């Protein structure tokens, strides 16, 4: 009897020591939430603000958006240049075998349509004479012409103005897109950073649980060999130990995925062992309904982009309508003609002309349908803007509800940890009095570890959902 009591007491001491040793770091982290000694040994870690700054500076999505902005700015300048005169310089070399002297004499009077004939006096008798005829100052057989033309659009029905407006709105849209990409990258950094933090904390919980269960398994196996406990106790401990190892494997996988996502955002090599700062502090958000809707309506950049898309569609309608109207252009042309390749030679002759052109195309069917297509695109842009606003408000509501749920879970799981800790203490006391079995103590330890894992999960998910809410409102930085 005394030997049984002694063995039972020794079993209790082993279980208690293993369980308490496994749970002590979790309890200390839950109460004080200070950096662990291992974190201090591992060297400097990357803070969240540093990770966001590095990602915004290194991630390729930001330069891509900036290059798109440069492209739109060049398109705007190109459209702006259409308001100014356009110059054109031509050099034309021409030769015709029917204009040389020998051919002119051979074809004289051969075909009236090829040559201009006039009547002159040949020994007092009127006779046809080829006009023109040699000699010439400039040989008509060959000509070299230098032509300079300046064309100034005068009236285009608003086509140039609205084309420029469309290009300028494109610059505004691309400029906003740069900031949109910044917010998207920042949100992804928040998510990857917090998921890595959560995975490392759950791995720590799993490691502590495995150490406690292994110690208990070893002690139970010794007592089974001594004939103190049945084999079912050993099997029960092995089953829970296997489950704890499965959870640890899952935690390791989640850590590596989160670290890979963070390294990608930071443009680090994928195998970089990036370390982060563990901060489990809690601060209430202060966001309320319907205030979050007003913040989103005032700050969400995508709404401004939708407004720009509507204005661009309207500008395209007016560009298409301009094709229904006449256009007026003024053209000034100067030429210098010579029979030598050097058109600037002193023997060359000059000519200039001013021409006003009024053009009016009457392809009414195609142009009319083009205008109708632009109007349909404008209506679609208007509907898309309204749909976007509704989707943003729905996303804000969903993110707000998720944040409030995890915020409530923080308090609930914190209370659950306190209850599980007290339950574990009571089971220890009951085991001392031989009222409870070691299985009950084991279950109390498992429930306490699970409650602490849920507490940290709720705390980190609250931060993630808060970041998602701030991104939905357009205020994430």
Buried (B, 14 or more C-beta within 10 A) or exposed (E): EEEEEEBBEBBBEBBBBBBBEBBEBBBEBBEEBEEEEEBEEEEEBBEBEBBBEBBBEBBEBBEEBBEBBEEBBEBBEEBBEBEEEEEEEEEEEEEEEEBBBEEBEEEBEEEEEEBEBEEEEEEEEEEBBBEEEEEEEBBBBBBBBBBBBEBEBEBBBBBBBBBBBBBBBBBBBBBBBBBBBBBBBBBBBBBBBBBBBBBBBBBBBBBBBBBBBBBBBEBBBBBBEEEBBEEEBBEBBBEBBEEBBEBBEBBBEBBEBBBBBBBBBBEBEEEEEBBBBBEBEEEEBEBEEEEBBEBBBEBBBBBBBBBBBBBBBBBBBBBBBBBBEEBBBBBBBEBBBBBBEEBEEEEBEEEEEEEEEEEEEEEEEEBBEBBEEBBEBBEEBBEBBEEBBEEBBEBBBBBBEBBBEBBEBBEEBBEBBEEBBEBBEEBBEBBBEEEBBBBBBBBBBBBBBBBBBBBBBBBBBBBBBBBBBBBBBBBBE
